[in-house]
C-alpha cells in the first residue's frame, strides 16, 4: 500500500506539479535565474544588518548541508540506470528552473517570518499559510509532515548510509555481529550509532547557531573534496569528456539504447527519471530549506531569497551534472565494468579509476554528506514542533530524534525510505499552494527590489 501511494505521489503527479511550478515561477519572476552571478556574490558578502540569528552564508551552508547528500552521488547513478544518459540532461534542466521556485518560497518565508520571545526568528510554509493565506490547517499539515519526514530522511536514512559505508570497509562479509531475539546486529553499525549519538546531540543542542557554524565549515570541505575527485576522473577520461556530453544531450531526445548497464529508454523515460531525481535532490518546492533561510541576518527578503536560490545551482546544476558526466564518461570508456552493476553502485565504480585514493575520497564524501544533513533536518523538525506544540516540546522532540538516529543505525530501512518519500511529497503540496497563490506578491517585491537598485 505504501509503495502504491509513493509511486503515485512521486510519479507524474509530483513531476508535473513541481515542474509546472518551476516554469511558472520562472516566468512570474522575470527569469530570476539571470541574476545568478549577483546572487553568488551576495552569498559571500557580509550583511551589515543584525535582524536575524545567523549570517546569510551560514544560512546557505546549512541549506546546502541538508540538500547536497547521497542523492547527488547515488541518485544520479540510479537515474542513469533507469532513464539512460539523457536523464542527466533533464536533471540539469530541472535545476535551472528550480532556482526560481527556491527563490519564491524563501522570499515568502522571510516576508512572513515571526520573532520569538527569545529574540530569534522562525519561518517557513506553516507561517506563510497561516498569516498570508489564513489557512492554518494547511500550515499544521505541513508542519506535521515535516516532523515525520525529519525522522526518516533526516535521521534514519542518513545514519544508515554511513553504516553501510563503514560495514563495507571494515566488515564486508558481516562476520562481526551480536544476536538479539529476532535480529542480528552488526557490531560496526552499532559502533557507528554509539559514536554518532553524542556528536549529533552536541550539535543540535546548540541550536541553529551551532548547526550553522558546523555546516559553514563542513559544506565547503565536503563539496571541494567530492568535486576534486570528479575533476580528477574527468582528467583521466579527458578523451571521453566531449563524447559524454554529446551522448547525454543526444540520449535526452532519442530512444536509442546504451550498452553499459543503462536500459534502452524513451525520451519520456529519460525525462521522468531525470526530472524526478533533480526535484528530489535540490528540494526546490518542498518548503524545507526556507525554514533555515528564515533565520538569516537580512532585513531584505529578496536579497536573502537570491542567496538561498544559489543552493539549487550548486546542488543540481553543478554537483549532479558533474556526477552525471563522470559516470557517463566512465561507461563509455569501460562499459563492461558497469554492465552488471546496480545504478546505486555506478559512482563507486567510477571512483575506482583514481588509483588508491578513489574509494577513500568517495566514502569520506558520502559520510560527510550524510552527517551534515542530519542537524539541518533536525532543525526543520524542531521549528515545526515549536509551531505545533510550543517551545517546551522541543526537548522531547530532540530525545525522540536521537533515539530514532541510534535505532536506525542497526535496523533495515526499506519502509523508512518509502515513508520519507511520501512525507516529502505531502510537504510539497501545501508549500506549492502558498507559492502559487502568493505569486503576485513575489512578483511585486522582486520588481521593486531591482527597480530600487537601478
N, C-alpha and C positions, 0 to 999 in steps of 0.2 A: 504493500500500500504506500509506504513512504517513498519507494523508488518511483512509483507511478506519479505521485504528486511532484516529486523532484524533477522527473523528466518533463512534466508539463510546464512547471514554472521556469525551468532553465532551457526549455526548448524554444520554439519560435515565438511563444508568448513574450518571454523576457527579452529575447533578442530584438524583436520588433519594438517593444516598449522602450528599451534603453537606447537602441539605435535611433529610433524616431525622435526621442528626446534630445539626443546629441545633435542631430541635424537641426531640429527646431531651435534649440538654444544657440547654436552657431549663427543661424540667421537672425535671431532676435537680438543678439549682442553685436551685430555688425561684424561678424567673423572676429571674435576676440582673440583668436589664435595669432593674428597679425601683430599683436603686442607682446609676443612671447619673449623677445630679446629684452624688452623693458621689464617684463615680469621676472626674468632671471636676474637682472641687475638689482631689482628691488629686493630679491630674496637674500642677497649677500650684503645689503646696505643696512646701516643702523637706522632705527626709527627713534626720533627724539621725543616721542610721546611715551607716557607711562601708563596708559589706560589698558592694562592687561596683566596677565600672570607670567607670561614667558615671551621671549623675543620672537619676531617673525620667522627667523631662521630656525629657531628651536621648534616652532610650530610645524614648519615644513619638514624638518628632520623627523619629528615624531610621526607625522603623517606618512612619510616615506617608509619609516620603520614598520608600520602596520600594513603597507601595501606591497612593497618590494619583499618578496618572500619566495617560498618554494614554488609558487605558481609561475614565477618568471623563469625558473630552471626546469622543473619537472613538467609544468603545464604546457610550455611551448612544445616540448617533445611529444606529449600526447596529442596536441593539436595537429602536429605534422603527421603523426602516425595515423590519425583518423581522417584528416582532411587533406593530406598531401602538402607539399611545399607551399602551395598557394595560400594555405591557412595563415602563413606568416604575413603575407601582404594584407589580408583582411584584418588581422590582429593590429597591424600598424595603422591602418585607416581608422579603426575604432579608437585608437589612442589619439589620433589627430582631432577627431570630432569630440571625443570625450573631454578634452580640455575645456570646452565651453560649458558642459554640464557641471564639471567640478567647480568652475568659476562661479556659476549661478548659485549652486547650493551653499557654497562658502560665503558668498555675499549676503545671502539671506540669513545664514547662521550668525554672522556678526551684526547684522542690522537689527535682529530681534533677540540678541543675547541678553541675559539678565545678570545683575550684580547681586552677589550673595552677601549675607551678613558679615562674612569674614573678608570682605573686600576682594573676593575672587569672582571671575566671570564664568558663566556657564551658558552654553548654547547648543543648538542642534535642531533637527527637524521637529522634535517634540515641542519646543518653544515656538517655532515658526507656525506650526499647525494650530497651536492654542491661541497665540496672540495676534497672528496676522489673518488667519482664516476662521477663527472661532470654532475650531474642530478639535477640542481637547481629547475626544475619544480616539481620534486618529493618532494624536500625539502619544497617548497611553499605549496604543498598539505598537507604534514604532519603538517606544522605549522598551516594552516587554520583549519584542523580537530581538532587539539589540542585546539585551541582557542574556537571553538564551543563546544567541549566536556567539557571544563572547566566551562562553564555556566550551564551545566546540572549536571554531576557527581560531579563537584567541588562546585557548589553553590546551585542550586535548590534542588537536591535530598538530600543533607546533611542537609540543614536547615529544609526541610520538615520532615525528620526523627526526628529531635529534637522537632519540633512542635507536632508531633504525640505522643511522649513520654509525654510531658507536658500536652497535651489535655487529654490523658488517666488518668493522675494523678489528675489534677485539675478540669477537666470538661468532665467526661466520657459520659455524656448524651447530650453534646453540647447545654447546656442551655444558655450560655453566648455568644451571637452573636450580631452583628450590621449589619443592612441591607443596601446594596447599590443596585442600579439598576442592576438586573440580578444575584446577588450573595449575599450570607450570609457570612460575615467574622467572624471567631472565634476570640473573644477578647483575648483568651490565645495565639493563633498563632500570632495575631497582636502584642501582647506584646513581644513575643519572637523575632519577626522581628525588633521591635524598639530597643530592648536591644542589639541584635546581631550586628546591623549596626555599632555603634561607636567602639565596641570591635574589630571586624574584620578589620575595617578601620584603627585603630591604629596599628594593627599588620602588615598589608600589606603595609602601607605607609612607615614603617621602612625598607622595602626591605628584601632581603634574610637573612641578619644577624639577624634581628628581628624575622623573621619567624623561622629560625633555632634555635635561643635561646629559643623561646617559646616551640618548639617541643622537644627540649632537656630536658625540664622539664616535659611536659605533657606525652610524649610517655612512659617513664618508669613507671610513676604513673598509667596511664590507663591500661597498659599491666599487671602490678602487681595486680591491683585491680580485673581485669577480670579473670586472671589465678588463683588467690587466691580463687575466688568464685567457679571456676570449680573444683579445688582441694578439696574444702570442700564437694561439691556434690559427687565427686568420693569416698571420705572417707565415706560419708553417705551410698553410694551404693557399698561399698568395695566388698561385696559378688557377685556383678554383673560385676565387672571390667573385669575379665578373660572371662566370657561368652560373654560380649560385644565385646571384641577383636576378639574372635573366630567367632562370628556372622558376624562381619564386613568383615573378611577375607573370610569366607565361602560364604557369600552373593555376594562377588565380582566375584565369579566364578560359581554361580548357579542361577537357575531361580525360586528358592523357594520363595513363598510369605511370608510376615511378618505381623503379626497382631499388630496393634498399630498406624495406620494412614498411613503407607507406603504401596503403592500399590505393587501387585505382579510384579516382574520385571525380565527381562532377563539380561544376562551378558552385552549385548550391551547397554541396557538402563542404567544400573548402571554405566558403563564406560562413557557413553555420559554425564550424568549429573554431575558425579564426576569430570571428566576432565574439563568440561566447567566451573564449579564453581571454581576449582583450578586455571585455567587460568585467569578467571575474577578477582579472589581475589588478586593474587600477582602481576598482571600487567606485568608479565615477557613476554617480546616480544612486548609490546605496545609502548615502547620508551618514556614513561612519566618520570619515576624516574631518568633516566640518566641525565635529564636536571638539576636537583638539584645536582646530583653527580659531574657534571662538575665544580661546584663552590668550590669543596673541596680543602683544602690546601695539595696538594700532587703533587710532580714532577713525580711520577711513576704511570702511568696509570694502570698497572697490580695490584699494591698494593691496590689502591682505588677501582678497579673493584672487587677484592676479598672481600673487606669490604662491598661494596654495595650488593654483591650476598647473604650475610647473611640475608638481608631483606626478601628474599623468604623463607629461612629456618624458621625464626621467624613467618612470616605471615601464611604460609601454613603448613609446616612440624610440627610446634608446635601448633599454635593457632587454625587452622582449625581442626587438628587431635584431639586436646583436646576437642573442641566443639562437634565434632562428637561422641567421646567416651561418653561424658556426656549425650548427647541426647539418644544414643542407650541404655546405661545402665538404664536410667530412663524409656525408653519404655519397656524394659524387666521387670522392677520392677513393674510399674503401667501402663500397656498398655491401660487401659480404659481412662486414662487422656489425651491420645493422639489421640484416635480413631476418634474424630470429629473435630480435630484442623487442621487449615491450616498450611503448613510447616513453614511459617514465624513466627508462634507463638510457635514452638516446644521449643526453648530455654527459652522462658518466663515461660512455664510450668515446665521445668527442674529446673529453679532457685527458684521456689516456694518451693522446698524441703528444702531450707535454711530458718529456722523459722525467720520471721520478717524482716530480712535484705536482703533476696534474691532479691526481686523486686527492692529495692533501689540500690543494687550493680549493677544489670544488667542495670537499667535505667541510672545510673550515667556513666557506661561504654559506653553505646551507645551514650550518649550525648558527652562525651569526644572524642570518636572515630570520630563522625561526625564533631564536631567543629574543631578538629585538622587537618582534611582532607581539609577543606576549604582554608586555607592560602597556603598550598602546591600546590593545583591545580591552585590557582590564580597565583602563581609564574610560573607554566608551561605556562599558557596563556600569562603572561607578557613577558616572554622570546621569545615566538613565535610572539607576536605583535611587539616586538623590531626587530626581524628578518624580518618581513613582511613590516613594515612601519617606523621603526626607533624609537629612544628613546622618541621623542616628543609625540608619540601616546600612551605611557604607561598610562599617567594621564587619558586620555579619556577612556581607557580600564578599569581602576580601577573604574571609576564612573559607567560605564555600569555594571561591575561585582557586585558592591554593590547594584545597583538598582535591578538587577536580584535576588540577595540574598533576598532582602526585599519583592519583589513581590511574590517570590516562597514560602514565609512563609505562605501566605494566599490563595494560588491557588492550585487546583488539578494538579498532575504531571504525569498522565499516559503517555501522549505524550512525556513529557520531558525524562522519563525513556527510552522510545523506541529510541528517537533521540540520547541520550547519548550512548546507546549500539551501535548504528550504527556508530557514530563518533569514538568511541573507536576501533571498528573493522577496520575502514578505516585508523586510525592512525597506526595500527599494520602492515598493508601491506607494505608501503614504508620502515618502520623500519626494517622489516624482510628481505626485499630485500637488505638493506645495510649490515645486519649481514651475510647473506649467501654469497654475492659477495665479502666480505672482510674477509671471514673466514680464508684464508691463512695467512693474516697479523696478525690476532688474534692468530693463532696457533704459528706463528714465535715469536711474542712478549712474549707469555706465556712460550715457551720453553727456550727462552733466559733468562727470569727472574729467573726461577727455576734453570737453569744451573749456573747462576751467584751466586746464594745463595750457591749451593753445592761447 
